[in-house]
Amino acid sequence: MTWSLERLLSDLHDDIQQRLARVRGSIGHSPSKGAASEAVWLELLQTYLPERYRADTAFVVDSEGAFSEQIDVVVYDRQYSPFIFKFEGQKVIPAESVYAVFEAKQSVNAAQVGYAQDKAASVRRLHRTSLPIPHAGGVYPPKPLPHILAGLLTLESDWKPAFGQPLADALDGVDAAGRLDLGCVAAHGHYAFDASARYSFVPEGRPATAFLFELIARLQASATVPMVDIRAYARWLTGKPT
């Protein structure tokens, strides 16, 4: 057998695109179709992200008792997170443990961009704690809170062309809390908010694989999550804190 890195990367994208296309073409019930699309993206991240990360559909909670909306794909820390709640089949993740949140939909349009922006804001506006970090020589100061990545993952676009001015306008029309950092339209390309505070749009080029690699690179740059103040959550054991 002659190995080809180009072929491996190409096949990874093709598998994701074909599975999303089968979901879109074969499942008529909208909620079932949405759940199946989420499952495709979740499996991609669960398979290829480093083991220190997990990806699940979940709610996010903070130590003040506020909850996010349900998020299709939450990328979170499992190595240093002290707890993950499971309640009646639902996962609830502390805000400090979250690295990234994504919505997974069939097709991108203005309504879906706005929906994903609102979901991102519902997570980013949660309170996050960060404690000093003890070490052998003393104590490091609390780690600054990292930026929580957010994005929208789809197979298709309702716009023609997919990466024209309507998408750019929809992405730009929001404050920092709702900003979408990364996105993938698997049949057409991917996009990202870059260091120059502008969106770059990359057509074709095996979008699902390109999105995965860009996400991993940005997760590497964010290092580890902050040290959770577990006592801030423990206050709720005796009733609602005053």
N, C-alpha and C positions, 0 to 999 in steps of 0.2 A: 504494500500500500504506500502511495506517495501522499504525504500530508500537505495540506494547503491551508495556511492561516486565513487567506482571503475566502476560501470556500467555507471554512468553519464559521466565520463571522457572517457571511452571506446566508448560510443555512439557518443561523439563529434568527435573523430577521425574518426570513421567509416563513419559518415555522410560526412565529407570532402573527404575522400578517394573514397567513392562511387560516389560522385558528379563529382570529377575529372575524374574518370574512365568512367562515362557516357559521359562527354565531349569528351574524347579521342576516345571513340568507336562510338559515334553517329554523330559527326560533321566532315564532310569531308573537308570543306574549311579552309585552314590553318589560315588566319587572324581571321575568326570567332571562330575557336577553341582556338586561343590564347586569344581573348577577353573574351571568356567564362571561361577559366581557371583563368584569372585575376579576374573576377567577383567572383569566388568561394573564392579565398584567401582574396579579399577585404571584402566580407561579413563576413568572419570569424573575421577579425580584427575590422571591424565596429561594430560587435555585442558584442565582448568580451573585447576589450580594454577599460580601464576606460574612462569616458566621457571627460576628459581633452585632450584626443588625438583624432585625426581624421585620416582616411586612405583614400586616393584617388589616382587615376592615375593623374599625374601632371607633369608640368615643374617646375624647380626651378630657381629663378633669384637672382642676388645680386645687391647691391647698385651701382656697377660700370657698370651695364648694361649687364653683362654676363649671359648667360642662360645655364642650363644643357640640356642634351638630355631628351626626354620624359621618365619618369620613371613609370613602371607598378604600383608599390605600394609605395606611400610616406606616412610615418607616421609623422604627424606634430602636433604642438601645436595649439589649438584653443582658449585656455583660455587667453593667454597673447599676441597672435599675433595681431598686429594692423590692418592688412589687408591681404586679399587673393584675388587676381585678378581672374576674370572669363571673358573669351574672346571667343566668338563663341563656347561655350560648353567646352572649355578647362580651367583647373585651373592652375594658376601660383602662386607659393608659395615663399615668401622671404626665403633666405637661412638660416637666423637666426632661423626660426621656425621649421626646419627639425630635427627630431629625428632619423629617419631610412628610408632606401630605399631598395626595393627588386624588383627583376625581377621574373616574374612568367612564367614558360615554361612547355612544356609537359614532357620533359625528360632531365636529366643532362648528359652532355658530355663535352669534352674539349672546344669546340666552345662556348657552352652556358655559361660555367664558365668564359671564357675570355670576353664574351659579358657583363655579369653581372659585372665583375670587371671594365670594361671600363665605364659602366653606373655609378657605385659607384664613380669612380674617377671624372667623370664630375660634380658631386655634391660636393664632398669634396674639390675640387680645387676652388670653388667659394669663394669670399670674404665675411666674416661675421663680422658685427660690434658688439660691446658690450659696453654699456654705464655704468657709475657709477649709483648705485641704491639708490635714496633718501629714507630715513626712518625717523621716529620721532626723533631719536637722532643724525641724521647727514646723512652721505652718505657712503654706502658700495662701495668698489672698483668694477670695472667692473668684471663680472663673467668670468672666463676662458672659452674659447669655448669648449663645450663638443664634444666628439667623435661621429660622425654620424655613426650609425650602418648600415650595408649593408648585403645583402644575396641573395640567389637564391632559389626559391620555385618550386618544380616539383612533378609530380606524380611518374614517373619512372626514371630509369637510363639506359643508353646505355651500361654501363659497367657491367660485371659479374665477381666477385660479385660487388654490387653497391658501397660498401665502401672499395675498394681495393686501391692499390698503384697509379693507374692512377688518381683517384680523388684527392688523397693527393698531388700528383705532380702538378696537375692543380691549386689547391688552393694555394700552396706555391709559385708558379711561378709569383709573382707580388709584387710591392712595397706597402707601407702602404696606399697610396691613393686608391688603388684598392682592398684592402683586404676585403674578405667576412667574416663577423663575425659569421653569423648564416645561416643555410640552412636546408631544409627539403626535403626529397624524400619520399613522403607520403606512398608509398607502401613498403618502406624498412627501414627507420630510419631518424635520424636527426644528425647534426654535429654542432660544435661550436668551435670558436677560444677562448681559455681559458686564465686564468691569467698567465700561464707559457709560453705563446706565442707559444702554440702548438694546433693543432686541435685534438679534441676528437670526435670519431665517435660512435654513439649509435644505433645499429640495433634494429629494432622492437620497442616495448615499446610504442605503440600509438603515432607515430611520430608527427602528426599534433598538437595534444594536448600538447606534450612535447615541440615542437617548440614555441607554443603560450605562455606557461608558462615561458620559458626561455627568450623570448622577453619581457614579462611584467616585469620580474625580472631585466633585464638590463635597461629597461626604468625607473624603480624605482630608480636604482642606479645613473642615469644621472640627476635626479632632474629636474629643469625647464630650459627652453631655456634662452639665454642671453637677456638683454634688448636691443631692436632694436633701432638704431639711425635712427629715422624716417626722420630726416632732410637730411640724406645722400641720401635717396630715393627722397625726395622732390626737390632736385637740378635738377632733370630731368623734372620738370614742365616747366622750361624756356628753354628747349633744352638740347642737350648733354653737360654735364659739361666738363670744360677744366681741 
